[in-house]
Amino acid sequence: EVQLQASGGGLVQAGGSLRLSCAVSGFPFSDLPIAWFRQVPGKDERVGISLISSSGSSTYYEDSVKGRFTISRDNAKNTAWLQMNSLKPEDTAVYYCATDLAPLYSPRRIANMKFLDQYSMDYWGKGTQVTVSS
């Protein structure tokens, strides 16, 4: 079974940076796209903010994080990262990494992606809290 472990959250001042990690086991990592979602307290929805293809060649960013967040991966280390810069108080949330086993994330599909659906993900890691103070 695929297991994902997100880590790296914490408390940071506005304008600061954090790097989240997602360690994966139980499945060939190089076959898995990795996505990051975040969930604001009191809301049920997990908003998809970024995805990286299995090879790392293609990425997607939700508009609110474009230019500030960078997703990356190292298939030799079975790990993906989300580098978050210029953090804002509205980035405060619980952050989750997730993956979808369906082979749907071609470079073309990722390039045209408008929305990352939480319900398309098959496996989730436990979340890591990110709090940005003003």
N, C-alpha and C positions, 0 to 999 in steps of 0.2 A: 504494500500500500504506500502511496505517496505521502510523505510527511514534509511539511514546510515549517520553518521556524523563523519568525521575524524578530529582529532585535535592533537596538540602536536608538530607540526613542528616548525622550527626556524633556527637560525644561530648558528653553532657550529664549533669549530676548529677541524682539522683533529686529529683523535685519541679519540675524545670525544664521548659522548653518547646522545641519545634522546630516548624518549618513546612516540610512537604514540598511540592514542586511537581511537577506532571505536565504537561509541554508536549506537545501533540499536533499532528501534521501528516499530510497525505496523505489526509484524509477530512474532510467537513464536521463540524466539532467539535460543532456544535449538534445533531447527530443521534446522538451517542454517549453512552451512559451511561459513567461512569468509576468504576472500583472500585479499592480499595486492598487489597492482601494483604500478609501478612508471613510470613517463613519463618525459623524458628529454626535455627541451625547444627546439623547432624547429623540433621535431620529432612527428609523428602521433601515433607511436606505444606505447601502455602501456604494459610494461614488467611485467609479473607475477613473484613476488619474494617469496611469501609465501602463504600457505593456511593451515587452521586448520579445522579439521572435526567438525561436529556439537557437538559431545560429548567432543571434545578436546583430544581424544586419539591418533589421527594421525595428522602428520604435513608434509608439503612439503616445501623445500627451494630451490630456484634457486642457482646454483653453486656459483655465485659471492657473495652471502650473507651467505652461510653456515659457521657456526662457529662464526659468528659475530652477526647475528640477531636471535631473538627468538620470536616466535609467541605464544600467550596464550589467554585464554578467561575465563570469569566467567559467567556462564549461569544465575546465580542469579542476576547479575548486568547488563545483556544485553549488555555486553561490551567485546570487544577483544582488545588486545594490540600488538604492535610490538616494542620490545626492540631492539634498534640498538646501538651496541657497536663498538669500533674501526672504527669509521666512516672515510671515505676517500672522497677526493674531487669528485671522480667519483660517489659517492652516491647522489650527488646533483640532485634533481628532485622534481617534484610534486608527492606526494604519495596519493594514493586512496585506500579506502577499498571497497570491492564489495562482492556480494553474488550471488549464483546460486540456484534457487528454485528446480531444478531437483535433485532427490535423487541419485546422481551418485557417490558421494565421499565416497565410502567404504574404510575401512582401506587398503584393498589389492590394490585398485586403487591408493590411495594416495602413498602407498609404491612404486609403479611402475611408478609413474608420472615422466615424463621427461620434461614436458612443461605445463605451465598454460596459457590457451587461454583466452584472454580478451573478445573474442566474445562469450564465453560460459556464461558470467556473465549476470544476469538479472537486477540487481540493483547496482547502484554506489552511493557512497557519493561524496560530493565535496572534492577536493583535499586539501592537506596541504603541504606547501612548506618546503622543507628541503634543507638548503644550508650549505655545508661543506667547510670551508676555509682552504687553505694550509698554 
